[in-house]
């Protein structure tokens, strides 16, 4: 982990000791892979299960992304300790280690899939080349009532480097592919690598998407733009539960304002 990352984690844990425990905001958690490949973005199965058990044992309200967006659009209050689980890129470890836990505990979650990478692999900036689930496994996850599959573009290229027409294609084709393969439509979108543009937001609005998620850290609060929802990444550096807890509430909200 970088020096910047180490300092960030120290500050988050310090803020956890100083601030309030329950505030009426929501934390959308972002996981990538869960497994034992050693990649920075990969959480071990043991840490993932400990984190889920922490949420369950400490009375966190784990709700679906759909319910959170519905609260925002209808201006309903957000309960303290609200958490939403999301998983990006469809890595094989999500089927092997995440799906069994969520299915057994009946925990809602959204999986964002880059349709053009299904059954192939995605190379991370760390050099790790991680396999992506097959359509069969994605269909099995999406067929579980409390779990949802949503588009994450076709090629996973950052929108900031694409022309308008190409962004339209990446959004529309990824949604259509998921609808064709899974037989259901999703109104949520995750920007590839969290990189969004004003054009992308306008396209999502025009195509009647309900919301989209970024990778900017912080909490979701009443009045937030539903097409720029913040998420808090859980990666291999989050190894103790205090650091995990800090990403669920007040500390990450304050830290995001310090950047």
N, C-alpha and C positions, 0 to 999 in steps of 0.2 A: 504494500500500500504506500502511496506517496506521502510526503511530509504534510501536504495540504489536507489529505484525507485523514491523517492521524490527528492533526489539530482540530479538524471539524468534529471528529468523534469525541475528543476530549471536551470541547465546548458544549456539545449536545448533552453529554452526561452531567456536566456542571449545571447547565440550565434545568435539567430534570430535577435536581436537588432544590432549586431555588423557586420554581414556579408552581402555579396551580395544577392540580391533577385533572380536573374535569372542565372542559370548555365546550361550548356547543358548535363544534366544527368536526369535519370528517377527515380522516387520513386514508387516501387511496395508496395502497402498497403496490409496488411494482417488483415482481420477481422475473428473472430470466430463466436460467436453467436451475434445476435441482439435481444434484448427482455428485460424482466423485472425480470429475475430470481436472480439477485444480484451477479452472479458469476463475478470474476475479469476479465475474458476474454470476458464478455458480454458487448456490447455497447447498451445503451438505444436507442429506436427508435427515440426519439427526437434528441439525439446527432448525430445519424447517418444521419438523414435528414439535420441537420444543417451543417454537414461536407460535404455532397454532394452538398448542395446549395453553400457552400463556394467555392468549386472547380469550379462550373458552373459560379458563379458571378465574379470570379477573373481570368478568362481566362486560366485556366489550360487545357492542352491537355490530355484528358482522352482517352487512346488508349487501344486496346486489347493486351493481352500477346503475341498473335501471331504476331501482328505488331511490338512490341518491339523486339522480338527475330529475326524477319526478318531484322530489322534495324541493329542488332548486326552482323548477319551472312553476310550481304551484305556491312557492314562497312558504312552504311548511318549515317549521323549525327543525334543525338538525340536533339529534340527541347527543349529549356528551358521550365520549368513548365510541363513536361510530367509526367503523373500519370497512373498507372495500378492498377485495383482493383482485389483482389483475396479473396476468402472465403474458409476456411478450415472446413472439418469434416461434412458438410451437416446438421448442426443443424436445427431443425424445425423453429426456428426464422428467418432463412434466407429466407424461403418461405413466412412466414407471414409478415415480415417487410422489407426485402431487395428486393425481387423479384418485388413487386409492384412499388417500386421507380425506379429501373433500367429499368423495362419495360416501364413505363410511360415516362421516360426521354431518352430512347433509349441509355443507357450508357453501354458500353461493360464491361464484367467481366468474370472471370474464377472461377468455383466452384470445389474444390478438394474433392472427395468422397472416403471414405474407404468402399469398396464394401461389406465387410462382416458385416458391422454395419448398413446397410440400414434397416430402419424400427425398429431399436432397440434403444440403447442409448449408450452414451460414458461418462464415469466417469472422471471428471477433478481432478487434483491434489488438488484442493480446497475442494473436496468432493461432489461437485454438480454433479448430474447425469442428463445429458441433452438428450432429445429425438432427434433422427436423422430422417430426412425426409424419406418418403416412396419412392418406385421406381416411382410411379405415379407422385408425386410432382417433383422429380428430372427430369423425362422425360419432364414435362411441362416447367421447366426452360430451359433445354437443347434444347427444340424445338423453343425457342425464338432466332431469327437470330443472335443477337449480344451477346448472352450468351453461354458459353461453360462449359461442364462437363468434368473433367479430373481425372485420378486415383490418389489415395492417399494411396495405399496399400490395403490389404484385412483386416488385423486385427488391424492396427494402432500401431503395435509394433515397437519400435525403431530398426533401422537396425544395430546399433552398437553392439547389443547383439545377432545377428543372424548369422548363418552359410551362406556361399555363396549360396548354393542350395536353402535355404529358402528365401533369398533375391530375387533370380530369381523368385521363386514361387509367392512371394508377389507382385512383379511388374507385371509379366505376367498375373496372374490370375485376378488382379484388372482391368487391361486394357481390358482383354477379357470379363469380366462381364459387364463392361460399354458398350462395343461394342455390346454385345448380347442384352442387355436390351434397349439400346437407338438407336441402328442402325447406330452409327457413331463412328469413331476412333479418339482418342486424342493422340497427340504426346508430351504432357506435363505431368510432374509428380511433386508431392510435397512429400518430405521426411517426414515420420511420426515424429511429434515433431521436425522437422528440422534436425534430426540426420542423417548425410550421411557418407558414407565410400567410399574409392577409388574403392572398388569392385562394389558398387552400381552405381557409375558414369560410370564405364566401362560397366556394364550390360545395362544401359540406352543407351549408345552409340551403343552397339551391337544390341539392339532391335530397333534401329532407332528412339528413342525419340529425339525431337528437343531441349528440354530444361527441366530444373528442378529448383525448388525453395526451398530455405532454410528458416530459421527464423533469420539468422544473419542480423543485422540492417545495413543500409547504402544505398547508391544509386547505380544504375546500370549505368556503364560508358562504353564508347566504348572500346572494347578489353576484356571485362569481359568473364569469362568462362560461357557459357550458361547453364551448368549443376550445377552451384553454384550461382544462382542469389539471391541477398539479398532482404529482405523484411522488412518493418517497421510495427510492430504490433500496431493496434489501439485497445485499451482495455478500461476498465471502468475508468482508470486514466486520459484519454484524454478527459477532460470535457470542456476545453475552446479552442477557435479557434486558439489562438496564439500557444498553445502547439501542436495542430493539424498541423498548418502551419510549425512548426519546423521539423516535420517528412517528409516534402515534398521536402526539399532542403538542402542548405548548412549546417545548424546546425547538422543534423543527419549524414551527411558525415564526418564532422570534429569530432563529438563525437565518431563515430565508430573507428576512427584512434587513439583515446585517450585510448581505452580499451586494 
